[in-house]
Amino acid sequence: MLDIVRIPALSDNYIWLVHDPASGETMVVDPAEAEPVLAAAGQRGWRISAIWNTHWHPDHTGGNAGIKAATGCTVIAPAAEAGKIPTADRLVGEGDSVRLGDHVATVIEVPAHTAGHIAYHFAEDVVVFVGDTLFAMGCGRLFEGTPAQMFANMQRLGALPPETRVYCAHEYTQSNGRYALVAEPDNQAIRARMAEVDRLRAAGEATVPTTIAAEIATNPFLRAGSVEILAERRAAKDVFRG
């Protein structure tokens, strides 16, 4: 089993430190900053051998240079965003395989939040790292893509096994859930989930990872039945103040 450690960063980011006990290899997904990652790895006696980026935004790549300088690690990044991630050593795209010891992840291209956004799916481990594409009860803003692209992403990720654990990069669940209650006011699963989310946040606890099953039940973007519905919901969420 992979050991996956959540590292809070900046105001609401999560960096994921991933360790394979069998090989001793460790990688980090989307390091917003270097210091907390190096500290967390050092406390555990783990040596970081790789960084895996899902997209180019600075709150996902800001720690690349510092971690690379400290560890000599390899930076793996989306090929379509090579020009925006100067620290990249290996560029990957749809269908490529990336390894951590004997654990193999397949690259899934999920453009919309950014034009070259990717996800990393460990099928055998039933884990997917989705960056800013799929959130707990939400999806990423469409900064560089279209509603049609995000709809395709939701369909594709929603087709993963329901037990798949979804590791996103922000603590947005509470605000996403407040909008979800407006988008689907009769959805009792959302209401029940929000009670638990509110309890966790009041206690200062994280609400992710989530699962595909939970998102199928409560995520108004993954549940959108058409591109048009997703587009309407994304536009409404962009201006929602709940």
Secondary structure, DSSP 8 states (H G I E B T S, - for coil): --EEEEEEETTTEEEEEEE-TTT-EEEEES-S-SHHHHHHHHHHT-EEEEEE-SS--HHHHTTHHHHHHHH--EEEEEGGGGGG-TT-SEEE-TT-EEEETTEEEEEEE--SSSTT-EEEEETTTTEEEEETSEETTEE---SSS-HHHHHHHHHHHHTS-TT-EEEESB--HHHHHHHHHHHSTT-HHHHHHHHHHHHHHHTT-----EEHHHHHHH-TTTT-SSHHHHHHHHHHHHT---
